[in-house]
Amino acid sequence: MNGFPSGGALASPVEITTATVQRGDVIQIGGQPCRVADLRQLPGGAKRLLFESGELLTMHTRTRLIAVRVLRRW
């Protein structure tokens, strides 16, 4: 998986929380870029992120991470 956009799309670092995380966000974990493939809502406002590589990450409601979000021009 390539964590960087191609084809002229712009990428911007953003702070994400459980309220703002989106499919397609790229989060660097352990030096590896991981793209969010799916999200699951958990009790108490937490979210479980499923990455394209198959790994899971559970975000608590107070978790804040930096992600790269691809900004598409339509």
Predicted model as a PDB file, atoms N, CA, C, CB and O in Angstrom, pLDDT in the B-factor column:
MODEL        1                                                                  
ATOM      1  N   MET A   1       0.837  -1.177   0.000  1.00 47.00           N  
ATOM      2  CA  MET A   1       0.000   0.000   0.000  1.00 47.00           C  
ATOM      3  C   MET A   1       0.876   1.231   0.000  1.00 47.00           C  
ATOM      4  CB  MET A   1      -0.949   0.003   1.202  1.00 47.00           C  
ATOM      5  O   MET A   1       1.843   1.320   0.757  1.00 47.00           O  
ATOM      6  N   ASN A   2       0.545   2.151  -0.826  1.00 52.00           N  
ATOM      7  CA  ASN A   2       1.240   3.429  -0.860  1.00 52.00           C  
ATOM      8  C   ASN A   2       0.407   4.425  -0.071  1.00 52.00           C  
ATOM      9  CB  ASN A   2       1.478   3.919  -2.329  1.00 52.00           C  
ATOM     10  O   ASN A   2      -0.761   4.642  -0.395  1.00 52.00           O  
ATOM     11  N   GLY A   3       0.984   5.036   0.959  1.00 51.00           N  
ATOM     12  CA  GLY A   3       0.249   5.944   1.813  1.00 51.00           C  
ATOM     13  C   GLY A   3       0.121   7.349   1.268  1.00 51.00           C  
ATOM     14  O   GLY A   3      -0.434   8.221   1.936  1.00 51.00           O  
ATOM     15  N   PHE A   4       0.621   7.586   0.071  1.00 53.00           N  
ATOM     16  CA  PHE A   4       0.601   8.933  -0.469  1.00 53.00           C  
ATOM     17  C   PHE A   4      -0.264   8.999  -1.716  1.00 53.00           C  
ATOM     18  CB  PHE A   4       2.015   9.404  -0.781  1.00 53.00           C  
ATOM     19  O   PHE A   4      -0.295   8.049  -2.498  1.00 53.00           O  
ATOM     20  N   PRO A   5      -0.962  10.104  -1.912  1.00 52.00           N  
ATOM     21  CA  PRO A   5      -1.861  10.232  -3.054  1.00 52.00           C  
ATOM     22  C   PRO A   5      -1.101  10.370  -4.360  1.00 52.00           C  
ATOM     23  CB  PRO A   5      -2.776  11.419  -2.868  1.00 52.00           C  
ATOM     24  O   PRO A   5       0.061  10.775  -4.382  1.00 52.00           O  
ATOM     25  N   SER A   6      -1.772  10.029  -5.436  1.00 56.00           N  
ATOM     26  CA  SER A   6      -1.187  10.210  -6.759  1.00 56.00           C  
ATOM     27  C   SER A   6      -2.194  10.928  -7.648  1.00 56.00           C  
ATOM     28  CB  SER A   6      -0.770   8.844  -7.381  1.00 56.00           C  
ATOM     29  O   SER A   6      -3.341  11.139  -7.254  1.00 56.00           O  
ATOM     30  N   GLY A   7      -1.773  11.288  -8.811  1.00 59.00           N  
ATOM     31  CA  GLY A   7      -2.695  11.909  -9.755  1.00 59.00           C  
ATOM     32  C   GLY A   7      -3.027  13.347  -9.445  1.00 59.00           C  
ATOM     33  O   GLY A   7      -4.081  13.835  -9.855  1.00 59.00           O  
ATOM     34  N   GLY A   8      -2.156  14.044  -8.730  1.00 59.00           N  
ATOM     35  CA  GLY A   8      -2.386  15.454  -8.494  1.00 59.00           C  
ATOM     36  C   GLY A   8      -3.284  15.777  -7.312  1.00 59.00           C  
ATOM     37  O   GLY A   8      -3.586  16.950  -7.091  1.00 59.00           O  
ATOM     38  N   ALA A   9      -3.724  14.784  -6.542  1.00 64.00           N  
ATOM     39  CA  ALA A   9      -4.545  15.059  -5.370  1.00 64.00           C  
ATOM     40  C   ALA A   9      -3.678  15.699  -4.295  1.00 64.00           C  
ATOM     41  CB  ALA A   9      -5.216  13.763  -4.841  1.00 64.00           C  
ATOM     42  O   ALA A   9      -2.486  15.408  -4.199  1.00 64.00           O  
ATOM     43  N   LEU A  10      -4.270  16.564  -3.491  1.00 79.00           N  
ATOM     44  CA  LEU A  10      -3.556  17.221  -2.405  1.00 79.00           C  
ATOM     45  C   LEU A  10      -3.746  16.440  -1.116  1.00 79.00           C  
ATOM     46  CB  LEU A  10      -4.035  18.672  -2.234  1.00 79.00           C  
ATOM     47  O   LEU A  10      -4.831  15.917  -0.861  1.00 79.00           O  
ATOM     48  N   ALA A  11      -2.701  16.357  -0.303  1.00 82.00           N  
ATOM     49  CA  ALA A  11      -2.786  15.694   0.993  1.00 82.00           C  
ATOM     50  C   ALA A  11      -2.490  16.717   2.074  1.00 82.00           C  
ATOM     51  CB  ALA A  11      -1.805  14.487   1.081  1.00 82.00           C  
ATOM     52  O   ALA A  11      -1.575  17.530   1.941  1.00 82.00           O  
ATOM     53  N   SER A  12      -3.266  16.671   3.138  1.00 84.00           N  
ATOM     54  CA  SER A  12      -3.120  17.629   4.212  1.00 84.00           C  
ATOM     55  C   SER A  12      -3.114  16.905   5.550  1.00 84.00           C  
ATOM     56  CB  SER A  12      -4.240  18.674   4.164  1.00 84.00           C  
ATOM     57  O   SER A  12      -3.962  16.043   5.779  1.00 84.00           O  
ATOM     58  N   PRO A  13      -2.165  17.236   6.453  1.00 89.00           N  
ATOM     59  CA  PRO A  13      -2.207  16.641   7.793  1.00 89.00           C  
ATOM     60  C   PRO A  13      -3.339  17.277   8.595  1.00 89.00           C  
ATOM     61  CB  PRO A  13      -0.843  16.824   8.528  1.00 89.00           C  
ATOM     62  O   PRO A  13      -3.508  18.496   8.585  1.00 89.00           O  
ATOM     63  N   VAL A  14      -4.109  16.446   9.284  1.00 90.00           N  
ATOM     64  CA  VAL A  14      -5.218  16.916  10.109  1.00 90.00           C  
ATOM     65  C   VAL A  14      -5.202  16.168  11.434  1.00 90.00           C  
ATOM     66  CB  VAL A  14      -6.580  16.724   9.382  1.00 90.00           C  
ATOM     67  O   VAL A  14      -4.758  15.022  11.508  1.00 90.00           O  
ATOM     68  N   GLU A  15      -5.690  16.829  12.477  1.00 94.00           N  
ATOM     69  CA  GLU A  15      -5.879  16.149  13.757  1.00 94.00           C  
ATOM     70  C   GLU A  15      -7.236  15.454  13.705  1.00 94.00           C  
ATOM     71  CB  GLU A  15      -5.792  17.156  14.974  1.00 94.00           C  
ATOM     72  O   GLU A  15      -8.240  16.064  13.338  1.00 94.00           O  
ATOM     73  N   ILE A  16      -7.257  14.178  14.072  1.00 93.00           N  
ATOM     74  CA  ILE A  16      -8.516  13.444  14.041  1.00 93.00           C  
ATOM     75  C   ILE A  16      -8.877  12.952  15.436  1.00 93.00           C  
ATOM     76  CB  ILE A  16      -8.430  12.264  13.064  1.00 93.00           C  
ATOM     77  O   ILE A  16      -8.015  12.692  16.275  1.00 93.00           O  
ATOM     78  N   THR A  17     -10.172  12.836  15.649  1.00 95.00           N  
ATOM     79  CA  THR A  17     -10.745  12.273  16.867  1.00 95.00           C  
ATOM     80  C   THR A  17     -11.773  11.242  16.429  1.00 95.00           C  
ATOM     81  CB  THR A  17     -11.389  13.386  17.790  1.00 95.00           C  
ATOM     82  O   THR A  17     -11.953  11.012  15.233  1.00 95.00           O  
ATOM     83  N   THR A  18     -12.446  10.622  17.387  1.00 95.00           N  
ATOM     84  CA  THR A  18     -13.491   9.664  17.019  1.00 95.00           C  
ATOM     85  C   THR A  18     -14.629  10.344  16.267  1.00 95.00           C  
ATOM     86  CB  THR A  18     -14.036   8.966  18.268  1.00 95.00           C  
ATOM     87  O   THR A  18     -15.340   9.694  15.501  1.00 95.00           O  
ATOM     88  N   ALA A  19     -14.806  11.635  16.475  1.00 95.00           N  
ATOM     89  CA  ALA A  19     -15.876  12.366  15.791  1.00 95.00           C  
ATOM     90  C   ALA A  19     -15.511  12.739  14.362  1.00 95.00           C  
ATOM     91  CB  ALA A  19     -16.221  13.615  16.563  1.00 95.00           C  
ATOM     92  O   ALA A  19     -16.399  12.962  13.540  1.00 95.00           O  
ATOM     93  N   THR A  20     -14.207  12.812  14.048  1.00 94.00           N  
ATOM     94  CA  THR A  20     -13.810  13.325  12.734  1.00 94.00           C  
ATOM     95  C   THR A  20     -13.078  12.321  11.849  1.00 94.00           C  
ATOM     96  CB  THR A  20     -12.947  14.514  12.916  1.00 94.00           C  
ATOM     97  O   THR A  20     -12.830  12.613  10.679  1.00 94.00           O  
ATOM     98  N   VAL A  21     -12.726  11.145  12.374  1.00 95.00           N  
ATOM     99  CA  VAL A  21     -12.001  10.157  11.561  1.00 95.00           C  
ATOM    100  C   VAL A  21     -12.878   9.703  10.392  1.00 95.00           C  
ATOM    101  CB  VAL A  21     -11.574   8.932  12.428  1.00 95.00           C  
ATOM    102  O   VAL A  21     -14.091   9.556  10.540  1.00 95.00           O  
ATOM    103  N   GLN A  22     -12.261   9.485   9.237  1.00 93.00           N  
ATOM    104  CA  GLN A  22     -12.990   9.088   8.027  1.00 93.00           C  
ATOM    105  C   GLN A  22     -12.285   7.925   7.346  1.00 93.00           C  
ATOM    106  CB  GLN A  22     -13.123  10.279   7.052  1.00 93.00           C  
ATOM    107  O   GLN A  22     -11.083   7.717   7.511  1.00 93.00           O  
ATOM    108  N   ARG A  23     -13.065   7.172   6.575  1.00 94.00           N  
ATOM    109  CA  ARG A  23     -12.461   6.158   5.712  1.00 94.00           C  
ATOM    110  C   ARG A  23     -11.500   6.864   4.759  1.00 94.00           C  
ATOM    111  CB  ARG A  23     -13.555   5.348   4.920  1.00 94.00           C  
ATOM    112  O   ARG A  23     -11.808   7.936   4.238  1.00 94.00           O  
ATOM    113  N   GLY A  24     -10.344   6.263   4.536  1.00 92.00           N  
ATOM    114  CA  GLY A  24      -9.363   6.846   3.637  1.00 92.00           C  
ATOM    115  C   GLY A  24      -8.294   7.659   4.336  1.00 92.00           C  
ATOM    116  O   GLY A  24      -7.261   7.956   3.736  1.00 92.00           O  
ATOM    117  N   ASP A  25      -8.516   8.034   5.611  1.00 93.00           N  
ATOM    118  CA  ASP A  25      -7.471   8.733   6.357  1.00 93.00           C  
ATOM    119  C   ASP A  25      -6.257   7.824   6.480  1.00 93.00           C  
ATOM    120  CB  ASP A  25      -7.980   9.169   7.764  1.00 93.00           C  
ATOM    121  O   ASP A  25      -6.404   6.611   6.633  1.00 93.00           O  
ATOM    122  N   VAL A  26      -5.060   8.396   6.413  1.00 94.00           N  
ATOM    123  CA  VAL A  26      -3.824   7.633   6.553  1.00 94.00           C  
ATOM    124  C   VAL A  26      -3.169   8.046   7.862  1.00 94.00           C  
ATOM    125  CB  VAL A  26      -2.860   7.865   5.335  1.00 94.00           C  
ATOM    126  O   VAL A  26      -2.826   9.213   8.055  1.00 94.00           O  
ATOM    127  N   ILE A  27      -2.997   7.074   8.765  1.00 93.00           N  
ATOM    128  CA  ILE A  27      -2.408   7.300  10.075  1.00 93.00           C  
ATOM    129  C   ILE A  27      -1.085   6.548  10.119  1.00 93.00           C  
ATOM    130  CB  ILE A  27      -3.370   6.840  11.229  1.00 93.00           C  
ATOM    131  O   ILE A  27      -1.021   5.378   9.742  1.00 93.00           O  
ATOM    132  N   GLN A  28      -0.043   7.205  10.570  1.00 90.00           N  
ATOM    133  CA  GLN A  28       1.254   6.544  10.664  1.00 90.00           C  
ATOM    134  C   GLN A  28       1.358   5.857  12.018  1.00 90.00           C  
ATOM    135  CB  GLN A  28       2.418   7.558  10.466  1.00 90.00           C  
ATOM    136  O   GLN A  28       1.285   6.506  13.062  1.00 90.00           O  
ATOM    137  N   ILE A  29       1.528   4.542  11.992  1.00 87.00           N  
ATOM    138  CA  ILE A  29       1.631   3.749  13.210  1.00 87.00           C  
ATOM    139  C   ILE A  29       2.907   2.927  13.124  1.00 87.00           C  
ATOM    140  CB  ILE A  29       0.376   2.832  13.409  1.00 87.00           C  
ATOM    141  O   ILE A  29       3.081   2.126  12.206  1.00 87.00           O  
ATOM    142  N   GLY A  30       3.796   3.133  14.084  1.00 86.00           N  
ATOM    143  CA  GLY A  30       5.057   2.401  14.089  1.00 86.00           C  
ATOM    144  C   GLY A  30       5.890   2.644  12.842  1.00 86.00           C  
ATOM    145  O   GLY A  30       6.627   1.761  12.403  1.00 86.00           O  
ATOM    146  N   GLY A  31       5.778   3.836  12.271  1.00 87.00           N  
ATOM    147  CA  GLY A  31       6.546   4.177  11.087  1.00 87.00           C  
ATOM    148  C   GLY A  31       5.927   3.723   9.779  1.00 87.00           C  
ATOM    149  O   GLY A  31       6.473   3.994   8.709  1.00 87.00           O  
ATOM    150  N   GLN A  32       4.790   3.034   9.847  1.00 91.00           N  
ATOM    151  CA  GLN A  32       4.112   2.551   8.644  1.00 91.00           C  
ATOM    152  C   GLN A  32       2.822   3.332   8.408  1.00 91.00           C  
ATOM    153  CB  GLN A  32       3.809   1.043   8.761  1.00 91.00           C  
ATOM    154  O   GLN A  32       2.033   3.509   9.336  1.00 91.00           O  
ATOM    155  N   PRO A  33       2.598   3.797   7.191  1.00 93.00           N  
ATOM    156  CA  PRO A  33       1.321   4.456   6.902  1.00 93.00           C  
ATOM    157  C   PRO A  33       0.210   3.418   6.796  1.00 93.00           C  
ATOM    158  CB  PRO A  33       1.413   5.283   5.597  1.00 93.00           C  
ATOM    159  O   PRO A  33       0.335   2.436   6.065  1.00 93.00           O  
ATOM    160  N   CYS A  34      -0.872   3.642   7.525  1.00 94.00           N  
ATOM    161  CA  CYS A  34      -2.011   2.717   7.532  1.00 94.00           C  
ATOM    162  C   CYS A  34      -3.259   3.483   7.106  1.00 94.00           C  
ATOM    163  CB  CYS A  34      -2.209   2.065   8.948  1.00 94.00           C  
ATOM    164  O   CYS A  34      -3.610   4.493   7.716  1.00 94.00           O  
ATOM    165  N   ARG A  35      -3.929   3.004   6.059  1.00 95.00           N  
ATOM    166  CA  ARG A  35      -5.127   3.666   5.541  1.00 95.00           C  
ATOM    167  C   ARG A  35      -6.369   3.032   6.167  1.00 95.00           C  
ATOM    168  CB  ARG A  35      -5.185   3.573   3.986  1.00 95.00           C  
ATOM    169  O   ARG A  35      -6.508   1.809   6.188  1.00 95.00           O  
ATOM    170  N   VAL A  36      -7.274   3.882   6.679  1.00 96.00           N  
ATOM    171  CA  VAL A  36      -8.512   3.413   7.311  1.00 96.00           C  
ATOM    172  C   VAL A  36      -9.443   2.877   6.227  1.00 96.00           C  
ATOM    173  CB  VAL A  36      -9.205   4.563   8.124  1.00 96.00           C  
ATOM    174  O   VAL A  36      -9.826   3.601   5.308  1.00 96.00           O  
ATOM    175  N   ALA A  37      -9.801   1.598   6.346  1.00 97.00           N  
ATOM    176  CA  ALA A  37     -10.695   0.962   5.386  1.00 97.00           C  
ATOM    177  C   ALA A  37     -12.136   0.934   5.885  1.00 97.00           C  
ATOM    178  CB  ALA A  37     -10.223  -0.451   5.091  1.00 97.00           C  
ATOM    179  O   ALA A  37     -13.070   1.011   5.086  1.00 97.00           O  
ATOM    180  N   ASP A  38     -12.325   0.825   7.211  1.00 97.00           N  
ATOM    181  CA  ASP A  38     -13.676   0.735   7.754  1.00 97.00           C  
ATOM    182  C   ASP A  38     -13.669   1.231   9.191  1.00 97.00           C  
ATOM    183  CB  ASP A  38     -14.215  -0.717   7.677  1.00 97.00           C  
ATOM    184  O   ASP A  38     -12.633   1.212   9.855  1.00 97.00           O  
ATOM    185  N   LEU A  39     -14.828   1.675   9.669  1.00 96.00           N  
ATOM    186  CA  LEU A  39     -14.992   2.192  11.030  1.00 96.00           C  
ATOM    187  C   LEU A  39     -16.163   1.481  11.689  1.00 96.00           C  
ATOM    188  CB  LEU A  39     -15.215   3.735  11.026  1.00 96.00           C  
ATOM    189  O   LEU A  39     -17.170   1.202  11.038  1.00 96.00           O  
ATOM    190  N   ARG A  40     -16.036   1.191  12.972  1.00 97.00           N  
ATOM    191  CA  ARG A  40     -17.143   0.619  13.745  1.00 97.00           C  
ATOM    192  C   ARG A  40     -17.355   1.453  15.001  1.00 97.00           C  
ATOM    193  CB  ARG A  40     -16.864  -0.870  14.114  1.00 97.00           C  
ATOM    194  O   ARG A  40     -16.404   1.742  15.727  1.00 97.00           O  
ATOM    195  N   GLN A  41     -18.587   1.835  15.253  1.00 96.00           N  
ATOM    196  CA  GLN A  41     -18.927   2.567  16.469  1.00 96.00           C  
ATOM    197  C   GLN A  41     -18.962   1.590  17.635  1.00 96.00           C  
ATOM    198  CB  GLN A  41     -20.290   3.307  16.320  1.00 96.00           C  
ATOM    199  O   GLN A  41     -19.536   0.508  17.513  1.00 96.00           O  
ATOM    200  N   LEU A  42     -18.355   1.955  18.771  1.00 96.00           N  
ATOM    201  CA  LEU A  42     -18.339   1.131  19.976  1.00 96.00           C  
ATOM    202  C   LEU A  42     -19.066   1.870  21.093  1.00 96.00           C  
ATOM    203  CB  LEU A  42     -16.881   0.786  20.399  1.00 96.00           C  
ATOM    204  O   LEU A  42     -19.283   3.078  20.997  1.00 96.00           O  
ATOM    205  N   PRO A  43     -19.443   1.158  22.147  1.00 94.00           N  
ATOM    206  CA  PRO A  43     -20.110   1.822  23.270  1.00 94.00           C  
ATOM    207  C   PRO A  43     -19.250   2.932  23.863  1.00 94.00           C  
ATOM    208  CB  PRO A  43     -20.457   0.804  24.352  1.00 94.00           C  
ATOM    209  O   PRO A  43     -18.023   2.840  23.869  1.00 94.00           O  
ATOM    210  N   GLY A  44     -19.893   3.968  24.355  1.00 94.00           N  
ATOM    211  CA  GLY A  44     -19.190   5.067  24.997  1.00 94.00           C  
ATOM    212  C   GLY A  44     -18.551   6.051  24.043  1.00 94.00           C  
ATOM    213  O   GLY A  44     -17.778   6.905  24.476  1.00 94.00           O  
ATOM    214  N   GLY A  45     -18.851   5.957  22.753  1.00 94.00           N  
ATOM    215  CA  GLY A  45     -18.322   6.895  21.779  1.00 94.00           C  
ATOM    216  C   GLY A  45     -16.996   6.489  21.155  1.00 94.00           C  
ATOM    217  O   GLY A  45     -16.483   7.193  20.285  1.00 94.00           O  
ATOM    218  N   ALA A  46     -16.434   5.362  21.587  1.00 97.00           N  
ATOM    219  CA  ALA A  46     -15.177   4.891  20.997  1.00 97.00           C  
ATOM    220  C   ALA A  46     -15.432   4.369  19.589  1.00 97.00           C  
ATOM    221  CB  ALA A  46     -14.532   3.787  21.875  1.00 97.00           C  
ATOM    222  O   ALA A  46     -16.571   4.078  19.226  1.00 97.00           O  
ATOM    223  N   LYS A  47     -14.362   4.250  18.793  1.00 97.00           N  
ATOM    224  CA  LYS A  47     -14.469   3.686  17.445  1.00 97.00           C  
ATOM    225  C   LYS A  47     -13.348   2.697  17.220  1.00 97.00           C  
ATOM    226  CB  LYS A  47     -14.433   4.794  16.371  1.00 97.00           C  
ATOM    227  O   LYS A  47     -12.232   2.890  17.703  1.00 97.00           O  
ATOM    228  N   ARG A  48     -13.641   1.643  16.490  1.00 97.00           N  
ATOM    229  CA  ARG A  48     -12.632   0.670  16.087  1.00 97.00           C  
ATOM    230  C   ARG A  48     -12.337   0.894  14.621  1.00 97.00           C  
ATOM    231  CB  ARG A  48     -13.102  -0.797  16.352  1.00 97.00           C  
ATOM    232  O   ARG A  48     -13.236   0.841  13.781  1.00 97.00           O  
ATOM    233  N   LEU A  49     -11.067   1.147  14.312  1.00 97.00           N  
ATOM    234  CA  LEU A  49     -10.639   1.382  12.942  1.00 97.00           C  
ATOM    235  C   LEU A  49     -10.067   0.095  12.373  1.00 97.00           C  
ATOM    236  CB  LEU A  49      -9.599   2.524  12.871  1.00 97.00           C  
ATOM    237  O   LEU A  49      -9.242  -0.560  13.010  1.00 97.00           O  
ATOM    238  N   LEU A  50     -10.500  -0.263  11.186  1.00 97.00           N  
ATOM    239  CA  LEU A  50      -9.932  -1.394  10.460  1.00 97.00           C  
ATOM    240  C   LEU A  50      -9.121  -0.810   9.322  1.00 97.00           C  
ATOM    241  CB  LEU A  50     -11.045  -2.385   9.936  1.00 97.00           C  
ATOM    242  O   LEU A  50      -9.638  -0.049   8.504  1.00 97.00           O  
ATOM    243  N   PHE A  51      -7.838  -1.173   9.271  1.00 97.00           N  
ATOM    244  CA  PHE A  51      -6.956  -0.673   8.229  1.00 97.00           C  
ATOM    245  C   PHE A  51      -6.922  -1.635   7.054  1.00 97.00           C  
ATOM    246  CB  PHE A  51      -5.546  -0.453   8.777  1.00 97.00           C  
ATOM    247  O   PHE A  51      -7.245  -2.813   7.205  1.00 97.00           O  
ATOM    248  N   GLU A  52      -6.537  -1.143   5.889  1.00 96.00           N  
ATOM    249  CA  GLU A  52      -6.453  -1.972   4.681  1.00 96.00           C  
ATOM    250  C   GLU A  52      -5.560  -3.187   4.885  1.00 96.00           C  
ATOM    251  CB  GLU A  52      -5.935  -1.147   3.512  1.00 96.00           C  
ATOM    252  O   GLU A  52      -5.771  -4.225   4.258  1.00 96.00           O  
ATOM    253  N   SER A  53      -4.563  -3.066   5.757  1.00 94.00           N  
ATOM    254  CA  SER A  53      -3.627  -4.157   6.011  1.00 94.00           C  
ATOM    255  C   SER A  53      -4.201  -5.225   6.942  1.00 94.00           C  
ATOM    256  CB  SER A  53      -2.351  -3.608   6.599  1.00 94.00           C  
ATOM    257  O   SER A  53      -3.581  -6.271   7.138  1.00 94.00           O  
ATOM    258  N   GLY A  54      -5.385  -4.969   7.519  1.00 96.00           N  
ATOM    259  CA  GLY A  54      -6.030  -5.939   8.394  1.00 96.00           C  
ATOM    260  C   GLY A  54      -5.888  -5.646   9.878  1.00 96.00           C  
ATOM    261  O   GLY A  54      -6.575  -6.263  10.693  1.00 96.00           O  
ATOM    262  N   GLU A  55      -5.015  -4.721  10.247  1.00 94.00           N  
ATOM    263  CA  GLU A  55      -4.858  -4.375  11.659  1.00 94.00           C  
ATOM    264  C   GLU A  55      -6.052  -3.589  12.163  1.00 94.00           C  
ATOM    265  CB  GLU A  55      -3.578  -3.574  11.875  1.00 94.00           C  
ATOM    266  O   GLU A  55      -6.759  -2.940  11.392  1.00 94.00           O  
ATOM    267  N   LEU A  56      -6.268  -3.656  13.475  1.00 95.00           N  
ATOM    268  CA  LEU A  56      -7.335  -2.917  14.137  1.00 95.00           C  
ATOM    269  C   LEU A  56      -6.739  -1.936  15.127  1.00 95.00           C  
ATOM    270  CB  LEU A  56      -8.311  -3.871  14.844  1.00 95.00           C  
ATOM    271  O   LEU A  56      -5.700  -2.206  15.730  1.00 95.00           O  
ATOM    272  N   LEU A  57      -7.396  -0.797  15.294  1.00 95.00           N  
ATOM    273  CA  LEU A  57      -7.013   0.180  16.307  1.00 95.00           C  
ATOM    274  C   LEU A  57      -8.303   0.697  16.933  1.00 95.00           C  
ATOM    275  CB  LEU A  57      -6.150   1.357  15.694  1.00 95.00           C  
ATOM    276  O   LEU A  57      -9.226   1.101  16.226  1.00 95.00           O  
ATOM    277  N   THR A  58      -8.362   0.682  18.263  1.00 96.00           N  
ATOM    278  CA  THR A  58      -9.518   1.227  18.961  1.00 96.00           C  
ATOM    279  C   THR A  58      -9.172   2.614  19.467  1.00 96.00           C  
ATOM    280  CB  THR A  58      -9.960   0.305  20.129  1.00 96.00           C  
ATOM    281  O   THR A  58      -8.202   2.794  20.204  1.00 96.00           O  
ATOM    282  N   MET A  59      -9.974   3.596  19.065  1.00 96.00           N  
ATOM    283  CA  MET A  59      -9.789   4.980  19.501  1.00 96.00           C  
ATOM    284  C   MET A  59     -10.769   5.287  20.623  1.00 96.00           C  
ATOM    285  CB  MET A  59      -9.982   5.969  18.319  1.00 96.00           C  
ATOM    286  O   MET A  59     -11.975   5.092  20.469  1.00 96.00           O  
ATOM    287  N   HIS A  60     -10.255   5.766  21.749  1.00 96.00           N  
ATOM    288  CA  HIS A  60     -11.068   6.234  22.858  1.00 96.00           C  
ATOM    289  C   HIS A  60     -11.615   7.609  22.483  1.00 96.00           C  
ATOM    290  CB  HIS A  60     -10.244   6.288  24.194  1.00 96.00           C  
ATOM    291  O   HIS A  60     -11.082   8.259  21.583  1.00 96.00           O  
ATOM    292  N   THR A  61     -12.650   8.051  23.148  1.00 94.00           N  
ATOM    293  CA  THR A  61     -13.254   9.351  22.810  1.00 94.00           C  
ATOM    294  C   THR A  61     -12.302  10.521  22.989  1.00 94.00           C  
ATOM    295  CB  THR A  61     -14.479   9.581  23.654  1.00 94.00           C  
ATOM    296  O   THR A  61     -12.493  11.560  22.358  1.00 94.00           O  
ATOM    297  N   ARG A  62     -11.283  10.386  23.828  1.00 94.00           N  
ATOM    298  CA  ARG A  62     -10.328  11.484  24.036  1.00 94.00           C  
ATOM    299  C   ARG A  62      -9.061  11.340  23.204  1.00 94.00           C  
ATOM    300  CB  ARG A  62      -9.957  11.569  25.494  1.00 94.00           C  
ATOM    301  O   ARG A  62      -8.167  12.181  23.299  1.00 94.00           O  
ATOM    302  N   THR A  63      -8.965  10.298  22.397  1.00 93.00           N  
ATOM    303  CA  THR A  63      -7.778  10.079  21.567  1.00 93.00           C  
ATOM    304  C   THR A  63      -7.701  11.134  20.474  1.00 93.00           C  
ATOM    305  CB  THR A  63      -7.795   8.665  20.948  1.00 93.00           C  
ATOM    306  O   THR A  63      -8.704  11.454  19.836  1.00 93.00           O  
ATOM    307  N   ARG A  64      -6.514  11.667  20.266  1.00 94.00           N  
ATOM    308  CA  ARG A  64      -6.252  12.603  19.181  1.00 94.00           C  
ATOM    309  C   ARG A  64      -5.033  12.103  18.423  1.00 94.00           C  
ATOM    310  CB  ARG A  64      -6.031  14.061  19.716  1.00 94.00           C  
ATOM    311  O   ARG A  64      -3.985  11.851  19.019  1.00 94.00           O  
ATOM    312  N   LEU A  65      -5.168  11.959  17.118  1.00 93.00           N  
ATOM    313  CA  LEU A  65      -4.091  11.486  16.258  1.00 93.00           C  
ATOM    314  C   LEU A  65      -3.918  12.443  15.089  1.00 93.00           C  
ATOM    315  CB  LEU A  65      -4.375  10.055  15.752  1.00 93.00           C  
ATOM    316  O   LEU A  65      -4.838  13.183  14.742  1.00 93.00           O  
ATOM    317  N   ILE A  66      -2.741  12.424  14.488  1.00 92.00           N  
ATOM    318  CA  ILE A  66      -2.502  13.189  13.264  1.00 92.00           C  
ATOM    319  C   ILE A  66      -2.612  12.213  12.095  1.00 92.00           C  
ATOM    320  CB  ILE A  66      -1.088  13.910  13.288  1.00 92.00           C  
ATOM    321  O   ILE A  66      -2.002  11.144  12.106  1.00 92.00           O  
ATOM    322  N   ALA A  67      -3.383  12.587  11.104  1.00 92.00           N  
ATOM    323  CA  ALA A  67      -3.572  11.748   9.920  1.00 92.00           C  
ATOM    324  C   ALA A  67      -3.336  12.599   8.681  1.00 92.00           C  
ATOM    325  CB  ALA A  67      -5.001  11.110   9.897  1.00 92.00           C  
ATOM    326  O   ALA A  67      -3.356  13.829   8.736  1.00 92.00           O  
ATOM    327  N   VAL A  68      -3.114  11.924   7.576  1.00 91.00           N  
ATOM    328  CA  VAL A  68      -3.040  12.595   6.279  1.00 91.00           C  
ATOM    329  C   VAL A  68      -4.358  12.334   5.578  1.00 91.00           C  
ATOM    330  CB  VAL A  68      -1.814  12.092   5.418  1.00 91.00           C  
ATOM    331  O   VAL A  68      -4.773  11.188   5.404  1.00 91.00           O  
ATOM    332  N   ARG A  69      -4.998  13.399   5.184  1.00 87.00           N  
ATOM    333  CA  ARG A  69      -6.290  13.281   4.501  1.00 87.00           C  
ATOM    334  C   ARG A  69      -6.120  13.789   3.079  1.00 87.00           C  
ATOM    335  CB  ARG A  69      -7.416  14.079   5.252  1.00 87.00           C  
ATOM    336  O   ARG A  69      -5.611  14.887   2.857  1.00 87.00           O  
ATOM    337  N   VAL A  70      -6.550  12.982   2.122  1.00 79.00           N  
ATOM    338  CA  VAL A  70      -6.448  13.358   0.713  1.00 79.00           C  
ATOM    339  C   VAL A  70      -7.621  14.275   0.376  1.00 79.00           C  
ATOM    340  CB  VAL A  70      -6.436  12.093  -0.215  1.00 79.00           C  
ATOM    341  O   VAL A  70      -8.784  13.940   0.600  1.00 79.00           O  
ATOM    342  N   LEU A  71      -7.282  15.431  -0.164  1.00 72.00           N  
ATOM    343  CA  LEU A  71      -8.296  16.400  -0.582  1.00 72.00           C  
ATOM    344  C   LEU A  71      -8.463  16.253  -2.092  1.00 72.00           C  
ATOM    345  CB  LEU A  71      -7.894  17.882  -0.184  1.00 72.00           C  
ATOM    346  O   LEU A  71      -7.549  16.548  -2.862  1.00 72.00           O  
ATOM    347  N   ARG A  72      -9.619  15.802  -2.493  1.00 63.00           N  
ATOM    348  CA  ARG A  72      -9.865  15.575  -3.927  1.00 63.00           C  
ATOM    349  C   ARG A  72     -10.496  16.818  -4.529  1.00 63.00           C  
ATOM    350  CB  ARG A  72     -10.781  14.333  -4.154  1.00 63.00           C  
ATOM    351  O   ARG A  72     -11.358  17.456  -3.924  1.00 63.00           O  
ATOM    352  N   ARG A  73     -10.049  17.148  -5.734  1.00 57.00           N  
ATOM    353  CA  ARG A  73     -10.653  18.266  -6.463  1.00 57.00           C  
ATOM    354  C   ARG A  73     -11.608  17.684  -7.506  1.00 57.00           C  
ATOM    355  CB  ARG A  73      -9.553  19.178  -7.140  1.00 57.00           C  
ATOM    356  O   ARG A  73     -11.208  16.877  -8.346  1.00 57.00           O  
ATOM    357  N   TRP A  74     -12.869  18.101  -7.444  1.00 57.00           N  
ATOM    358  CA  TRP A  74     -13.886  17.562  -8.382  1.00 57.00           C  
ATOM    359  C   TRP A  74     -14.256  18.606  -9.373  1.00 57.00           C  
ATOM    360  CB  TRP A  74     -15.145  17.076  -7.645  1.00 57.00           C  
ATOM    361  O   TRP A  74     -15.090  18.361 -10.245  1.00 57.00           O  
TER     362      TRP A  74                                                      
ENDMDL                                                                          
END                                                                             
